[in-house]
Amino acid sequence: MKPSLDIDHICALARLRLTDEEKKVLEPQVAEIVAWIGKLEEVKLPVHTEGPESHLSFPLPLRPDAVLASQPLETALLNAPDKAAPFIKVPKVIEEK
């Protein structure tokens, strides 16, 4: 079944202002993309029902957590543009009311 394609609706969602001529060029291209994406439904992937990746249809490579040594404070602050040890100063991004 070929999906219905409303190019005006797609343009509105994408906030595109196209001429009728541009829409005539775009419509078959979008239809081809939609048909290609529809082919993805034919792909059969293994489904895992256990573990943290159970919501995915493919396994995720997992590695064990490992505690590693941190950089010395002096090294971490070395290239900071503005600092007040032991912190890096950054511009304020939240305004108070």
Backbone torsions as a table, in degrees:
resi	resn	phi	psi	omega
1	MET	NA	127.2	-180.0
2	LYS	-82.0	126.0	-179.1
3	PRO	-68.6	146.4	176.8
4	SER	-72.4	140.4	-175.4
5	LEU	-127.8	117.5	178.6
6	ASP	-109.4	96.1	-174.7
7	ILE	-63.3	-32.3	177.8
8	ASP	-65.3	-40.1	178.9
9	HIS	-66.3	-42.4	178.8
10	ILE	-62.1	-43.6	178.3
11	CYS	-62.3	-39.2	178.8
12	ALA	-65.1	-42.7	179.4
13	LEU	-64.1	-37.4	-178.8
14	ALA	-87.9	0.7	-178.6
15	ARG	55.7	44.7	177.8
16	LEU	-102.4	137.2	173.7
17	ARG	-110.9	103.5	-176.9
18	LEU	-117.6	150.2	174.4
19	THR	-76.2	166.3	177.8
20	ASP	-59.7	-37.2	178.9
21	GLU	-65.2	-42.3	178.1
22	GLU	-64.6	-37.7	178.1
23	LYS	-64.9	-37.7	178.6
24	LYS	-63.6	-35.5	177.9
25	VAL	-74.2	-40.7	-175.4
26	LEU	-72.8	-36.7	-173.0
27	GLU	-57.0	-49.0	179.0
28	PRO	-66.5	-29.8	178.1
29	GLN	-67.2	-43.8	179.1
30	VAL	-66.7	-40.0	178.3
31	ALA	-60.4	-38.6	178.8
32	GLU	-67.1	-40.0	178.3
33	ILE	-64.5	-44.7	179.8
34	VAL	-62.2	-41.2	178.7
35	ALA	-64.5	-40.7	179.7
36	TRP	-64.4	-43.3	178.7
37	ILE	-64.2	-35.0	177.2
38	GLY	-60.4	-29.0	178.7
39	LYS	-66.2	-21.8	179.2
40	LEU	-63.4	-25.1	177.8
41	GLU	-64.4	-21.9	-179.2
42	GLU	-78.5	-17.7	-177.3
43	VAL	-75.6	128.8	178.7
44	LYS	-103.1	116.4	178.9
45	LEU	-110.3	149.6	176.9
46	PRO	-66.6	143.3	-179.4
47	VAL	-110.0	126.4	178.8
48	HIS	-103.0	135.7	-177.1
49	THR	-113.3	6.4	179.4
50	GLU	-133.0	153.3	175.7
51	GLY	92.9	173.3	-175.1
52	PRO	-65.9	-20.8	-179.3
53	GLU	-98.8	19.7	-174.1
54	SER	-63.4	-22.1	178.6
55	HIS	-79.2	-9.7	179.3
56	LEU	-96.6	157.6	179.3
57	SER	-98.8	15.1	176.6
58	PHE	-146.3	150.2	-176.6
59	PRO	-75.9	145.9	175.2
60	LEU	-101.4	135.5	176.4
61	PRO	-71.2	125.2	-179.2
62	LEU	-112.8	148.1	175.3
63	ARG	-128.3	152.7	179.6
64	PRO	-69.8	149.0	175.3
65	ASP	-68.9	141.5	178.5
66	ALA	-137.7	135.3	177.4
67	VAL	-84.1	124.4	-179.9
68	LEU	-117.8	157.6	178.9
69	ALA	-69.0	142.3	177.3
70	SER	-86.5	165.5	174.6
71	GLN	-70.5	149.0	172.7
72	PRO	-63.2	148.3	-177.6
73	LEU	-54.7	-42.1	-178.2
74	GLU	-62.2	-39.8	-179.9
75	THR	-68.5	-42.1	-178.9
76	ALA	-64.1	-35.0	-178.1
77	LEU	-89.6	-5.0	-172.9
78	LEU	-54.3	-47.1	-176.3
79	ASN	-102.8	11.8	178.4
80	ALA	-68.1	130.8	-178.1
81	PRO	-66.7	-29.8	179.6
82	ASP	-146.2	130.9	-176.3
83	LYS	-142.4	153.0	171.3
84	ALA	-138.2	90.8	-170.7
85	ALA	-46.4	135.5	4.1
86	PRO	-96.4	37.5	-175.5
87	PHE	-124.4	156.6	169.8
88	ILE	-96.8	126.1	-180.0
89	LYS	-85.4	134.8	178.9
90	VAL	-129.8	158.6	178.4
91	PRO	-63.4	148.0	177.8
92	LYS	-67.7	132.8	-178.8
93	VAL	-116.5	-11.7	179.6
94	ILE	-113.5	125.1	-179.9
95	GLU	-91.2	144.2	176.3
96	GLU	-86.9	148.4	179.0
97	LYS	-99.5	NA	NA
